[in-house]
Amino acid sequence: MNDALGGAQSVLVLGGGSEIAVATVRRLIRERCRTVVLAGRDPEALARPAKELEAAGAPSVSVVPFDGLDFASHAGFVRDVFAEHGDFDLVVLAFGVLGDQDLAERDGAEARRIVESNFTGAVSVLVPVVDALRTQGHGTVVVLSSVAGERARRSNFVYGSSKAGLDAFCQGLGDSLLGSGVRIVIVRPGFVHTKMTAGMKPAPLSVTPEQVAEVIMDAVAQGRDQAWAPAPLRYIMSALRHIPRPIFRRLPI
């Protein structure tokens, strides 16, 4: 359960290698989070962030295998991780891929990989996660979406469309949970300086994982159901959504 001050005492990270997620967990540890479970496809690769989080003061850090593309395993994974570690106050869904846009336009397998990683896999595991939280009677799910999903752009429409699907699903899921004690927080970062974007030209208003973590912490603490990182992107994307398509398709974005 959340502590007396409302802070999460336990967190499950789906995509435990995510730099944004790890930065968020560091902040949670500063706020007295005690139990951390990092779930990812390569448990060996999670050993380093696990040790860093232990050094940051987490009393219990565990690493468990989880494959976002192994849809058939998701229900059993959720059942087992909740049975072993008990209630979770917070679940962070942070796995996904940027993919190769140029390749995806010519290769259906690459396009499918992007969509299945960012949308289908997320939906597949979110359903049992939310069911488990509903059963325990409380919990918050932070979903890392993207401003790319607010309006698909020529330069990354495969990634953007996969995030648009996830974003829409989570909005509806959040609405369906009213009164259950469970809520969904959708966070829409812009360009984030991570391994995934290494070598790319930073976009305006780019942020670090630590800055996104602060946005996440504020959104959870304030009971908001959506947030942008950084906050001004909310107004920029609102304007972009209303640009007529003939003009929008000519923009260098």
Beta strands, then each sheet from edge to edge (+ up, - down):
strand 1: 10-14
strand 2: 35-40
strand 3: 60-65
strand 4: 90-93
strand 5: 139-144
strand 6: 182-189
strand 7: 226-229
sheet 1: 3+ 2+ 1+ 4+ 5+ 6+ 7+
end
